[in-house]
Amino acid sequence: MAQETKLQIIPLGGLGEIGKNIMVVRCGRDILVIDCGLAFPEEEMLGIDIVIPDIQFLLENKEQVRGIVLTHGHEDHIGALPYVLKQLNVPVFGTKLTLGLLEAKLKEHVFDYEIKMIPINPRETVNIGCFSAEFIRVSHSVPDAVGIALHTPLGVVLHTGDFKIDYTPVDGEVIDLHRFAQLGEQGVLVMLSDSTNVERPGYTVSERMVGTTFDEVFGNCKERILVATFASNVHRLQQAINAAYKHQRKVAVSGRSMINVINIAYELGYLDIPPGTLVNLDEANRLPRSQVVILTTGSQGEPMSALTRMALGDHRQVEIMPGDTIIISATPIPGNEKLVARIINHLYKSGATVVHGAVSGIHVSGHPSAEELKLMLHLVRPKFFVPVHGEYRMLVKHAELARRMGVEPENIFVAENGQVLEFTRKKGRIHGRVASGRILVDGLGIGDVGNIVLRDRKQLGQDGILIVVVTIDPESKQVVAGPDIVSRGFVYVRESEALMEEARTRVRQTVDGCIERGLCDWTSIKSDVRDALGKFLYERTGRRPMILPIIMET
């Protein structure tokens, strides 16, 4: 019984950051994982494709992990699973669309065993170890999103998932506020709640408002229309298709991820596409431009996305022309603002009209604003509160909101990734820390790029590299060839011959000095060359290129 007196909640990602969401709940000898997402690389992570959470803690306690439950199908909640499930063979629970999107991702990877995926429905409860996991419908920017109530021997742990309070959702599936209120009446021990939009006052506008704006824009356009949005925003895609059908336009799709999502959502019944509406790009190019809508990826200005290639004139099938209207139905993720602005500028240069920005009404958030967060706190009235899913300032603001809503200050925990939150029925505390962090994925390499490699890439990108080659006779200890210097990304040798000649002289003097001192250890000579040449180049140019000395023997 002693093991049942404490409950641990351990965030391994998603706190103090946007993305990489993964939450561990431990009760006795049972561990349940909520979500397992990726994050997109920051600007200084040169060459990195995606970032996934460090699950060392889960691997060390592999025999206790009973399963992974998913709140919805966005990349920041399911994107790391193809990598994690190769190390952790446990069942995955999720709604039909969420598992459909996950299954498509898993097909791109090779597994030694079959992944067990268990579909669930809202209002359904599944027993997993000592947990009874109840799934509660919420509104979000992807269908089939749920919050999760974990019924444990100590009480209920309620994770809202990503949600908004939308009374007029596109699919008619309204957030189950009644069930949240019932749980509040019965008593919730700990609530973990979405903090993304806590800094926005008021309420988040209904997704249905975007459909009204689409209708107006489509009605006013005389030429071709392109709509860029997140591939997973099925509701947004549905509204674009509805507007196209109403205005007698055909719809074509560009971008692999969007094609995949549309196929999955249509097959599972989450997209209603009138017969004859969908055409391929080649057929769309043969139609009058006034009869065409193209749905495309690239709303974040991603370098290899379809919209970016169109804007730069690199797309094989679509060329932006004067008269085109491009609707960017998304707001830039923090850090992507420059990429998006660059693409918009290129689109304008091609003569297109670009509709973008929150004021245009072509995008609304899928996350709750401050008044919705207040309502959720009022309905649930948790004993302990942990703000999640947001940068650190958002977590702090959400904590302040909870205090104003009556949660005792000592019962609110603004936590960091890796911290262990430990609860009994009466008390909560931060009790230690476990391994957490980020694993960088670069091509097929997982975790083989770390801070040292990133530092080298940054240095190479900023100041370039000099390769210094010297050939030494090991018998006579004399320089028999070189030094030769190869410059890449530092200076153009032909235009800096005097500098390169002086650099060669410095290298030769350094090598000769080492030999005269009887220093015949190649490693020591390389170190002296690197130091002497680095100091000389900084004095002359103010730059610090990477210097790579190579000593060859005859």
N, C-alpha and C positions, 0 to 999 in steps of 0.2 A: 504493500500500500504506500510505502514511502515514496516510490517513484511516481505515484499519481498526485502527489501534493504540489508539484511544481510544473509549470508550463513554460516552455521557452519559445521565443520568436526571434529568428535570426535572419536579418536581411543580408543577402549576399550580393545584391545589386539593386539599383533603382532609387537609392536614397542619396541626395546631394548631386544628382545627375538626371539627365533625361535619357531613358532607355535602359537596357540591360536589366530589366526587372526580374527578380527572382527572390522569393520569400520562403524561408524554411520555418515550419512549425513542428516542435518536438514535444511529445507528451509521453512520459515513461520511456519505453524503448521503441516507440513508433515515431517515424519522421514522415511528414507530408510536405511536398514542395508545391508552392503556388507560382505558376508561370515560370518561364525560362527563356528570356528574350535577349536580343543583341542590341548593341548601340552602334551608331555610325562613327567612323573615326573623326577625331578632332583635327584641326588644320595642321598641327605640327606632327601628326602621325603619318609621315610621308610613305606612300606606297601601301598602307594598310587598307584592307578591304572592309573588314568588320571587326567589332570588338565583342567578345563573349565573356561571361562571368567565370571567375575561378571557382571551381566546385570541389576543391581539395577536401573541404570539410565533409561533403557528401560522400566522397570516395572513401574517406577514412571511416565513415559510418555506414558503408554500403548496405550491410546486412539489416540495418534498421529502416531504410527508405522503403516505404510502402507504395508510393506512387507519386505522380505529378498531376495536379489539377490545373486546368487552364481557364482563364477568365474570358479571353477572346482571341481572335486570329491575327492581331497586328504583329509585325516583325519584332517590336520591342518587348513582346510577351511570348512569342513562340520561336523566334529566329535562331536561338542557340541550340534548340533541341536536336537538330541533325548531328551536332558535334557532341552534345552531352549524352545522348542515348547510345552512342558508341561505347561509352564508358560505364553507363548506368542503365542496366536492362530492367526497367520497371514499367508497370502499366501507366498509360496516359489517359486521363479523363477529360472530356470536353464536349461541347455541343457539336451538332452535325457539321455546320459550316467551318467551325474552328478546326475540327479534325480533318475535314476535306482540304483545307488550305495547308495544314501540316503534312498530310499525306503527299501532296504534290512536292513539298520541299524535301521530304525523305527520299523520294524517288531519284533525286539527284545525287544521292550518297549510297555507298555500299555497306551493308550490315551483315554481320556473321549470324544474326538471329532475327527472328520475326518480332517486330515491335507490336506490343499488345495495346490497341487503342479501343477505349470503351466509350461509346457515345452516351450522353446523358441529355435530359431535357430540363428546362427550368421548372422549379417546384419539385424536382426529384431529389431524393436523398440516397447517398451511397455509403455503405459502411466500409471504411478503409482503416485497418488496424483498430486503434482505440478511438478513431475519429468517425463521426457521422458527418459527411460532407453534403451540405444542402446548397443547391444552385438556385439563384434568384435572378430573374430577368432584370436587366438594366438597358437603358438606351445608350448608344454610343455611335461612332461613325462607321462601324461595321456591324452587320446583323449578328444575332445569336450571341451577344455579349451577356455575361452573367457576373453577379457578385457571388461570393462564397461564404457561407456560414458554417464554420467547423464546430460541431457540438462535441465537447470534450468532457471528461469527468470533472473538470474544474469550472466549466462554464463555456460560453459561446465566444469564439473568435470570429469576428465579422470582417471580411475583406471586401470592400465595395467594388474592387476592380475599377477600370476606367468607366466613368458613367457621366451622363447628363440627365436632367429632368426635362424630358421632351414630352409634352402632352399630346402632340400631333406628329408622331414619328411617321416616316415614309411607309414603313411596312405595317403600321397599325399596332405594333407590339409595344405597349406602353410599359415603362418601368414599374415594377411591382412594389410601389410604395406601401401598399397595405401589408405586405410580408415584412418589410423593414420595420414598420410600426409595431407589428405583432412581436417581433423579436425584441424590440425595445421594451415592450410591456413585460415580456417574460424575463428580461434581464440579459444584457450583453456585457461580458467581462472586458473584452478588448476590441476596439474598432480600429482598423487600418483603412485610411481613406485617401482618395486621389487628391493631390494638391496642385495640379498643373496650372489651373486658372484661378487660384485663390486671390491673386492680386487684381483680378477684374471685378469691379462692382456689379451688382445687379444679377441678371439671369442670362444664360447662354441662349441665343436665338434658336428656334426650332429648325431642324434640317429642312423641313418642308418649305421654308422661306427661300432656300436656294432654288427650288423648283420654280417658284414664281419669277425669280430673277432670270433664270434660264429662258423661261417662256417669253419674257419681254425682250431679252437680247436676241434670241433666235428670230422673233417676229420682226425685228428692225434690221437684221442683216440681209444683204442682197447677194453676198458672195459666200465662199466656203467658210465653215466654222471649225476650229480646232479647240477641243476641251482637254486641258491637262489637269490631272488630279492624282491623288494616291491610288494605286491600283486596287488596294483593299477596300476603298470607300465605295462599297456596293450600292449604298443608298444614293450617293452622288451620281454614280454611273446610271442607275435606274432613272433618275430624274432627267439626266441628259438624253437618255434614250426616249423617254416620254415626250420631251420637248421636240426632239427630232421627228418623232412619228406624227405629232400634232401638226408640225409645220411641213410635213411631206418631204422629209429629208431621209436619205439613207445613212447608215452608220457604219464606219469602218474603224478598225482598232489597230493601233501601232504600239509596239512595246511588248516584249515577251511576258513580263510579269502580269501586265494587264490582260493579255490574251488568256493566260492561265487562269486568272481569277474569274474572268467572265465565263469561261468554259465551266469551271467548277461551280460557280454560283448558279449558272443556268441549269446545269445537270441536277443540282440539289434542290432546285425550285426557289431560289432566293432572288432570281432575276426574271422579270417578265419581258420578253423580247417579242414584239408582234412579228408574225411570219413575213418574210421578205424584207425586213428592216435592216438586217445585218448583211453587209457585203465585204469582200476583201478589198485591199488597197488598190489592186490593179483595176478592179471593176469600178471603184470609186473615182479613179483618175479618168475613166472614160465618160463619166456622167457630167452633166452641167454643174459647174461649181456651186450654183445656188441650191443644189439638191443634196449637198454632202455635209456630213458632220464626221470629224475624225476624233476619236477618243485616244489619248496618248499619255504615256508616262513622261516624267521630266519636270514635274511641278516644283522640284527642289533644285533645278539647274544641274543635276548630276551629269558629270562630263560625258558618260557613255549612253545617256538616256535618249529616247527617240526625239523628244522636243529639242534637246540640245543639238543633236545631229541635223535636225531640220533647220534650226536657226543658223547654223554654221555652214549650211549648204552641203552637208556630208551624207544626208539620208538618201538611200537608193531609190525610194519610191515617192517621197513627198518633198516638194519644193515650195517654200513659202513665197507667195506672190502678193503684189499690191492688191488690196481689197480684202485679203484674208482677215478674219477676226479670230484672235487667239484668246481664249478664256483660261486664265490660270486660277483654278478653283482650289487654292490651298494657300496657307500662309507659310513663309519660310521657317523651317526649323532653325532655332538659334545657331548661328555659325554659317548658315547657308545664304544669308542675305546678299552677299557679294555675287555668288554664283547666279542667283535668280536675277539680280539687277543686270548682270552681264548678258544673260539670255534675252531679257526684255529689250535691251538696247539693240541687240542684233536683229530681233524681230521687227523693231521699228525701222531699222535700216533697210529691211527688205520690203518696206511699204505696208506692213500689216498694222492693224489696230489691235492693241493689247488691253484686255479688261482684267484687272488684278486689284488686289488689296481688299481689306475688310470693308472699306466704305462702299465698295462697288456692290456688295450684297451677294457675291458669287461664292463666298465661303463662310461657313460658320464652324465653330469649334465643336469637338465631340466631348469636351470636358466641362465640368460644372463651374460656374462662377460663384462668387462669394455667397449670394443669397441661397443658392442651391445647397452649398456646403452647410450653411446654417440649418436649412431644413432637414438635411440628413442627420446632423448632430441632434436636432430637436426630436426627431422620430426615434432614433436609436438610443440616445442618452447612455452612452457606454460608461462603465466605471473607469476604464483606462483608455487612453487615446494615443495612437501613433500615426502622425501624418506620413504618407508615403508618396512615391511617384512624383518627384520634383527636385529641382535644384534646392540648395540648402536654404536660401532666402524664402522659398515657397513653403518649405516645411516649417520654418519659424513663423511665417505669417499665418499658416493654418493652425499652428499651436496657439497663437494669440486669439484666433477666432474661437477655438474650442474653449479657451478660458472665459471669453465673453459669453459663451453659451452655457456656462455653469459647470464645466468639467474642472475638478480640483487641480490646481497647478502642479501639485506633486504627483498627480496621476497622468501627466502628459509627458511623453518621451519623444524629443527630437533626436533621433538616433542616426548613426552612421553605418555604412556597410561593414559587416563583420562583428558589430557589437551584439552581445547576447542579452536580450530582454527577458527577464525571468519574472513570472507572475505566480502568485498564489491567489486564493479567493479574496484576500484582503490587501495584499501589498504587491508592488511592482518595483523592480530595480534593474539597473544595468549591471550585469554580472559577468565581466570578462569579455573576451574577444576571440574570434576564430579567424582562420585564414580566409581572406577575401581579396578581391582585386580584379584585374582584367587580364584576359588572354587575347593576344593580337593574332588575327588570322590574315595571312598574306599569301594569296594564291592557294596552293595546297599545303602550305606550312601553317601549323597550328601551334602557337606558343614558341616558335623558334626565333621570333623577332622580339627583342626586349629593348630596354632603355638605351643600352650601349649602341645597338644597331641604329636606333632612331636618332641618337646623338650624331653618329657618323653620317647618316643620310642628311641630317640638317647641315652639318659642316660641309659636306660635299656640295649640297645645293647652294650654300651661301658663298663659299670661298673656293670651291674646286679642289683638285688634287694634283700633286706633283709626284711623279715616280722617278726616283733617282737610282740609276743602275751603275755599279762599280764592279769591275772584274779584278780580283786579286790573286796572285800566284801564291798558293799556300806554302810552297817551299821557301821562296825568297822573301815572302811577305811584301811584295812590291805590287803597286797598281800597274796592271798591264793594259787595261782598256777603260775608257770613261774618265771621269763620270759623264754619263748621258742623262739628260733630264727630259721627261715627257710631261707636258702640261695638258690637263683637261679641265676646263671650267675655271681656270685661274687667269692666265693671259694667253693671247695668241702669240706663239713663239716668234714668228717672223716679224711682228711689230714690236717685240720686246727683246731683240737679240742682245742688246747691251746688258739688260737685267739678267737674262739667262746665262750669259757668258760669265758675269760676275758671280752668279750663283754657283756655277760649275767650279770656279776658282775657290770659292769658300768651301765647297764640299771636298775638293782635292786637298786643300790645306788641312781640313779637319781629319781626313783619313790619314794623311801623311803624319800628322801630329800624333795620332793614336798609335801608328806603327812605331814611330820614334820612341814613344813611351813604353813600348813593349806590350801594348794593349792589342792582343790578337784574338780576343773573343768577339766573334761577329756581332753578337747581340749588343755588346757595349759600343762597338763602332757605329752600329745603326742608331743607337740612342744619341750618341754625340752628334752624328750627322743631322738627325732630326732636330735637335735642340739648336745647333748652330745655324742651320738653314732657316728654321722657323723664326729665330730672332732677327736674322738678316732681312728676310722678306717682310716681316712686320714693320721694321724700321723704314724700309723703302716703299712699301705699298699700303701699310695699315691694315693688311688682311692676313688671315691665318689659314692658309690652305692645308688640307690633309697632306702630310709628307710621308711617302712610303719608300724607304730605302731598301734596295735589293743588292746584296753582295753575292757575286758569282765567283766560283773557283775555276781556274783553268785545268 
